[in-house]
């Protein structure tokens, strides 16, 4: 599972062209660190959407509670992170957040 890894990402193809600062994207990389990368190289990226970019880790490591899911429709792509714990700061509790991107270029960030 993707959420069992400290830093991982998955490539996703979105069903529409997403305009972002003058470029159009159809591929995104969803990370376990709370952001979406728009470029091929995730680590050295400068084009990303970071609703809650942080040092998240699988917690508890032996049986992670985290959820990370992606949903695509013809007019919306949604990425949802749930039960995310900060590394070395588990006492702050769980974080839940979402990003929605639309063909118009609109980005909606949601937090719970």
C-alpha positions in Angstrom: 0.0 0.0 0.0 1.2 3.5 -0.8 0.5 4.8 2.6 2.7 2.2 4.3 5.8 3.9 2.8 7.4 7.0 4.2 7.8 9.0 1.0 6.0 7.5 -2.0 4.0 8.7 -5.0 1.7 7.3 -7.6 1.3 8.6 -11.2 -2.2 9.5 -12.2 -3.7 10.5 -15.5 -6.5 13.0 -15.2 -9.3 13.0 -17.8 -8.8 16.6 -18.8 -6.1 19.2 -19.5 -5.4 21.1 -16.3 -4.0 24.6 -16.9 -1.4 25.7 -14.3 0.7 28.9 -14.7 0.5 28.8 -18.5 1.1 25.1 -19.0 -1.4 22.3 -19.4 -1.1 19.0 -17.5 -2.7 15.6 -17.9 -0.4 13.7 -15.5 -0.1 14.3 -11.8 1.9 12.6 -9.1 0.1 12.1 -5.8 2.5 11.9 -2.8 2.2 10.6 0.7 3.6 13.9 1.9 0.5 15.9 1.3 1.1 17.4 -2.1 0.6 16.8 -5.8 3.5 17.2 -8.1 2.9 18.3 -11.7 6.4 17.6 -13.0 8.1 14.3 -13.8 10.6 14.6 -11.0 8.8 14.8 -7.6 11.8 15.6 -5.3 13.2 18.5 -7.3 9.8 19.9 -8.3 8.9 23.5 -8.5 5.4 23.0 -9.8 3.2 21.4 -7.2 -0.1 21.9 -5.4 0.4 21.5 -1.6 -2.7 21.5 0.5 -0.8 20.4 3.5 2.8 19.6 2.5 4.5 18.0 5.6 6.7 15.3 7.0 4.0 12.6 7.2 4.8 9.0 8.1 2.9 5.7 8.4 1.6 5.6 11.9 1.5 3.2 13.6 4.2 1.8 11.3 3.1 -1.8 11.8 -0.6 -1.1 10.8 -1.0 2.3 9.2 -4.4 4.0 9.6 -3.8 6.5 6.8 -6.0 6.6 3.7 -5.1 8.2 0.4 -7.5 8.1 -2.4 -8.0 9.6 -5.9 -11.2 10.1 -7.8 -11.5 11.4 -11.4 -14.6 12.5 -13.3 -14.8 14.3 -16.6 -14.9 17.7 -14.8 -13.1 17.1 -11.5 -10.1 15.3 -10.0 -10.0 14.8 -6.2 -7.2 13.7 -4.0 -8.0 13.0 -0.4 -5.6 12.3 2.5 -7.1 11.0 5.7 -5.6 10.1 9.2 -2.2 11.5 8.3 0.3 11.8 11.2 3.3 14.1 11.4 6.6 12.4 11.9 8.0 13.0 15.4 4.8 14.9 16.3 2.1 12.2 16.6 0.7 14.0 19.6 -0.7 16.7 17.3 -3.2 14.1 16.1 -4.6 13.1 12.7 -4.9 15.4 9.7 -7.5 15.1 7.0 -7.5 17.3 3.8 -8.4 17.3 0.2 -7.5 19.0 -3.1 -9.9 19.3 -6.0 -8.8 20.4 -9.5 -11.0 21.4 -12.4 -10.5 21.8 -16.1 -11.0 25.6 -15.7 -7.8 25.7 -13.6 -9.7 26.2 -10.3 -8.1 24.6 -7.3 -10.1 24.0 -4.1 -8.4 23.0 -0.9 -10.5 21.5 1.9 -9.5 20.8 5.5 -11.3 18.9 8.3 
